[in-house]
């Protein structure tokens, strides 16, 4: 019900009496992030049937490139093996040294050196290219998670 209210605010402009804009995809994403994984898996397909553009925007707001760092080494390594080296080198070009080290640490030393060399050889890049590569990595991660190949995030599902 809360998600419906947030989405209604987005469609209706979402202005409150004091002039602040309320609602929208970011708020809906925060609500879904705070919910259990099962809730997200139940709500998102229904939302895609109602409004694909809004559902896509919520999905993008729910998961950003930095969230990949929340994955454990095994899952991050699996993701890296499924990402083309060109995409990986462009995506890592736009992150800080600690985050880059986290990604490269999940690779073999030889592969990590190859990515470092490729990043150096590229020189300066347009931010749009970096963001495009990061979105491609997020899409690959989401597909792997949907297939059950990797577990993204903290893994808030209940296990018995």
Secondary structure, 3 states (H helix, E strand, C coil): CHHHHHHHHHHCCCECCCCCECCCHHHHHHHHHHCCHHHHHHHHHHHHHHCHHHHHHHHHHHCCHHHHHHCCHHHHHHHHHCCCHHHHHHHHCCCCHHHHHHHHHCCCHHHHHHHHHHHHHHCCCCHHHHHHHHHHHHHHHHHHHHHCCCCCCCCCCCCC
